[in-house]
Amino acid sequence: MSKIASTFSRLVRFTPKSNPAKTLIGEPTDPQIDVGLALYQGKDVSVRPFSGNSVLSPGQKTETTENIGRLLSPLAQSEVGSIRCIGLNYASHAAEMKLGIPDVPTLFMKPSTSLADPWPAPTVLPKLTQVDNTGDYESEMAVVIGRDAKDVSEADALDYVLGYTAANDVSSRTSQMNQSQWCFSKGFDGACPIGPVLVSAAYFPDASKFHIRGLKNGKAVQDCPLTDLIFSVPKLISFLSQGTTLPAGTIILTGTPPGVGAAKNPKGFLKAGDDFAVELLPHVGTLVTKMENQV
């Protein structure tokens, strides 16, 4: 794991109630609290700030406390060179889509402009998606790289991981099916909310022990252990780093489990006013997003 990972357990990036113009990072004072869910329910969440201003360089824990005013994505857009995304990486999702198990990971990319904050920031369905209302959700576990990685072996891959968080790979299905490449249909502004916290790879070293759920308007539509991954985190990092530098701050989305709206009968697509929650347990908690139409 990245050496930075040993300096914290769970980090949030936020603006404090005391000074909304300031951006801080820090650890929730309650180690058990589900930060995203608590804020969505209107509860106060107390944080002990760190001296640094980035999860990539957090500095030291201070002795002060602040309450979260607005929750931000763990990384800022300026810190993310690219978002590497893996398609079809759960065996049960491949089965529901009636597709074979891939021999190598399927890669597409999202630009940094698709990175977005959790609720209360809206998740915007673009005008193009609204034409036939085929916006879809994909609950995902995201890996954050903590130091530059290139030509990494599977055995060494976890040495480069800073931590883990939750993501929603918001997709426009008609655009996706109309093209062989998925970057366009999944790369709209705000199409990658992440959060609510970044869990250190030192605190939780085995990502296969996570369990992920997606809840649409409070109803569970995705529910799967990460033991169902076709390609493990070490395999993905090794694969993506061959001949390619993954800079510190790179985000890797590891795929979605079964239950996406496009696979349902009738289809279960997103619409304005829907809320969608990605629950990644233990430790990460609930990434809440609320849909709005672009106007």
C-alpha positions in Angstrom: 0.0 0.0 0.0 1.0 3.6 -0.4 2.9 4.9 2.6 0.4 7.7 2.9 -2.3 5.1 3.6 -0.8 4.3 7.0 -1.4 7.9 8.2 -5.2 7.8 8.4 -8.2 5.4 8.6 -11.0 7.3 6.9 -10.8 10.7 5.3 -13.5 13.1 4.1 -13.1 16.3 2.1 -15.6 18.9 3.0 -16.5 22.6 3.7 -17.1 23.2 7.4 -20.2 24.9 8.8 -18.0 27.5 10.4 -16.5 28.6 7.1 -18.2 27.5 3.9 -15.5 29.2 1.8 -12.8 26.8 3.2 -12.1 23.3 2.1 -10.7 20.8 4.6 -9.9 17.1 4.9 -10.1 15.1 8.1 -11.3 12.0 9.9 -14.8 11.6 11.3 -14.6 11.6 15.1 -17.0 8.7 15.2 -15.2 5.7 13.6 -18.5 3.9 13.0 -20.6 6.7 11.5 -22.0 6.3 7.9 -21.1 9.9 6.9 -23.2 10.0 3.7 -26.3 8.6 5.3 -26.0 10.7 8.4 -25.8 13.9 6.4 -28.7 12.9 4.2 -30.7 12.4 7.4 -29.9 15.9 8.6 -27.5 14.8 11.4 -24.3 16.7 12.3 -21.1 14.9 11.5 -18.0 16.0 13.4 -14.6 15.7 11.9 -11.0 16.2 13.1 -9.2 18.1 10.4 -5.7 17.2 9.1 -3.1 19.8 8.4 -2.9 19.0 4.7 -5.3 20.0 2.0 -5.5 16.8 0.0 -6.0 13.1 0.6 -2.8 12.6 -1.5 -0.9 14.7 1.1 -3.0 14.7 4.3 -0.4 15.9 6.7 -1.1 15.4 10.4 -4.2 15.1 12.5 -5.0 18.3 14.4 -6.6 18.7 17.8 -9.5 20.8 16.5 -13.0 19.6 15.4 -15.4 20.9 12.7 -18.9 19.9 11.6 -19.4 19.1 7.9 -21.3 21.8 6.1 -21.1 20.3 2.6 -19.6 17.0 1.7 -17.2 16.9 -1.3 -15.7 14.1 -3.3 -12.6 12.8 -1.6 -10.5 14.0 -4.6 -10.8 17.3 -6.5 -11.1 17.3 -10.3 -7.6 18.9 -10.4 -6.1 15.9 -8.6 -7.5 13.3 -11.0 -5.6 12.8 -14.3 -8.2 10.3 -15.5 -10.8 7.9 -14.3 -10.1 4.3 -15.5 -13.2 2.2 -15.6 -13.7 -1.5 -16.0 -16.7 -2.9 -17.7 -18.3 -6.3 -17.2 -16.3 -7.3 -14.1 -18.8 -9.2 -12.0 -19.6 -12.8 -13.1 -23.3 -12.4 -12.1 -23.6 -9.1 -14.1 -22.1 -10.8 -17.2 -24.8 -13.5 -16.7 -27.7 -11.0 -16.5 -26.5 -9.2 -19.6 -26.1 -12.6 -21.4 -22.4 -11.9 -22.1 -19.4 -14.2 -21.8 -16.7 -13.9 -19.2 -14.0 -11.6 -20.7 -10.4 -12.9 -20.9 -8.9 -9.5 -20.2 -10.4 -6.4 -18.5 -12.6 -4.2 -20.6 -11.4 -0.6 -20.2 -13.0 2.7 -20.9 -12.2 6.1 -19.4 -14.0 9.1 -17.9 -12.5 12.6 -18.0 -11.8 14.4 -14.7 -14.8 16.7 -15.6 -17.1 13.7 -14.8 -16.0 13.7 -11.2 -18.7 14.9 -8.9 -19.6 15.4 -5.2 -22.1 13.4 -3.3 -25.5 14.8 -2.2 -26.4 17.7 -1.8 -24.7 18.3 -5.1 -27.1 17.1 -7.8 -26.3 14.4 -10.3 -27.4 15.9 -13.7 -29.0 13.8 -16.4 -27.8 15.5 -19.7 -30.3 16.7 -22.4 -29.1 13.9 -24.6 -30.0 11.3 -22.0 -33.4 12.9 -21.5 -34.4 12.4 -25.2 -35.5 8.8 -24.4 -34.9 8.7 -20.6 -32.3 5.9 -20.6 -30.0 7.2 -17.8 -28.8 4.4 -15.7 -27.0 3.7 -12.4 -24.0 1.5 -11.7 -22.9 1.0 -8.1 -19.1 0.6 -8.0 -16.1 0.2 -5.7 -13.4 2.7 -6.6 -9.7 2.3 -6.0 -7.5 5.4 -5.5 -3.9 5.2 -6.5 -1.5 6.8 -4.0 1.8 7.0 -5.9 2.8 6.8 -9.6 2.5 3.2 -10.9 3.9 1.7 -14.1 4.6 -1.9 -15.2 3.4 -3.1 -11.8 3.2 -6.8 -11.0 0.1 -8.3 -9.4 2.3 -9.2 -6.4 3.3 -5.6 -5.8 0.0 -3.9 -7.0 -1.4 -3.2 -3.6 1.7 -1.2 -2.6 0.3 1.6 -4.8 -3.2 1.8 -3.4 -4.1 4.7 -1.2 -7.6 3.6 -0.4 -11.1 2.8 -1.5 -14.4 4.6 -1.9 -17.8 4.2 -3.6 -18.8 5.5 -7.0 -21.8 5.7 -9.3 -20.9 5.1 -13.0 -23.9 7.1 -14.3 -24.5 6.0 -17.9 -26.6 7.0 -21.0 -27.6 3.6 -22.3 -28.8 4.5 -25.8 -25.6 6.4 -26.5 -23.6 3.4 -25.1 -25.3 0.9 -27.3 -24.9 3.1 -30.4 -21.2 3.1 -30.1 -18.4 0.5 -29.7 -16.5 2.9 -27.3 -18.2 3.9 -24.0 -16.2 7.1 -23.1 -18.9 9.4 -24.5 -21.9 7.7 -23.0 -20.4 7.5 -19.5 -18.2 10.7 -19.5 -20.8 13.5 -19.2 -20.2 16.2 -16.7 -20.9 14.9 -13.2 -21.3 11.3 -14.3 -19.0 10.0 -11.7 -19.9 11.0 -8.1 -17.6 9.4 -5.5 -17.6 9.3 -1.7 -18.5 9.7 1.0 -15.2 8.7 2.6 -11.9 7.4 1.4 -11.0 4.3 3.5 -7.3 3.7 3.9 -5.8 0.6 2.3 -3.9 0.1 5.6 -7.2 0.2 7.6 -9.0 -2.2 5.2 -6.4 -4.0 3.1 -8.6 -6.6 1.4 -11.0 -5.1 -1.0 -12.6 -8.5 -1.8 -14.2 -8.3 1.7 -16.4 -5.3 0.8 -20.1 -5.8 0.1 -21.9 -3.4 -2.3 -25.5 -2.5 -2.6 -27.3 0.0 -4.9 -30.6 1.5 -3.6 -33.0 3.3 -5.9 -35.4 5.5 -3.9 -34.7 3.4 -0.9 -35.2 0.0 -2.6 -32.2 -2.3 -3.0 -31.7 -3.1 -6.7 -28.1 -4.3 -6.5 -26.6 -6.5 -3.8 -23.4 -8.4 -4.2 -20.1 -9.3 -2.4 -16.9 -8.2 -4.1 -15.8 -11.9 -4.2 -17.8 -12.0 -7.4 -15.3 -9.8 -9.2 -13.8 -11.4 -12.3 -10.6 -9.4 -12.2 -9.3 -8.6 -8.7 -7.9 -5.2 -7.6 -4.2 -6.4 -8.0 -4.9 -7.8 -11.4 -6.6 -4.6 -12.5 -3.8 -2.4 -11.3 -1.2 -4.6 -12.9 -3.1 -4.7 -16.2 -3.8 -1.0 -16.4 -0.2 0.0 -15.5 1.5 -2.0 -18.3 3.4 0.5 -20.4 1.2 3.2 -18.9 1.8 5.5 -15.9 -1.1 5.7 -13.5 -0.3 8.9 -11.6 -1.1 9.4 -8.0 -4.8 10.4 -7.8 -5.8 8.0 -10.5 -9.3 6.5 -9.8 -10.1 3.0 -11.0 -13.8 2.0 -11.1 -13.9 -1.7 -10.7 -17.3 -2.6 -12.4 -20.9 -3.0 -11.3 -22.8 -6.0 -9.9 -26.1 -7.3 -11.4 -29.3 -5.3 -11.1 -28.7 -2.3 -13.4 -31.8 -0.6 -14.8 -31.0 -1.7 -18.4 -31.2 -5.4 -17.4 -34.6 -5.1 -15.7 -38.0 -5.9 -17.3 -39.5 -3.4 -17.4 -36.4 -1.2 -17.6 -35.5 0.6 -14.4 -33.9 3.8 -15.7 -33.2 7.0 -13.7 -35.4 10.1 -13.8 -35.3 13.5 -12.3 -36.2 13.4 -8.6 -34.9 9.9 -8.1 -32.3 9.3 -5.4 -29.7 6.6 -5.8 -27.4 5.3 -3.0 -24.3 3.2 -3.3 -23.7 1.5 0.0 -20.2 0.0 0.3 -19.6 -1.8 3.6 -17.7 -1.9 5.9 -16.3 1.5 6.6 -17.0 3.4 3.4 -20.7 4.0 4.0 -23.3 5.4 1.7 -22.8 7.6 -1.4 -26.1 9.4 -1.9 -26.9 11.1 -5.2 -30.1 12.8 -6.3 -31.0 13.2 -10.0 -31.8 16.4 -11.8 -32.4 17.1 -15.5 -30.1 19.4 -17.3 -32.1 22.5 -18.4 
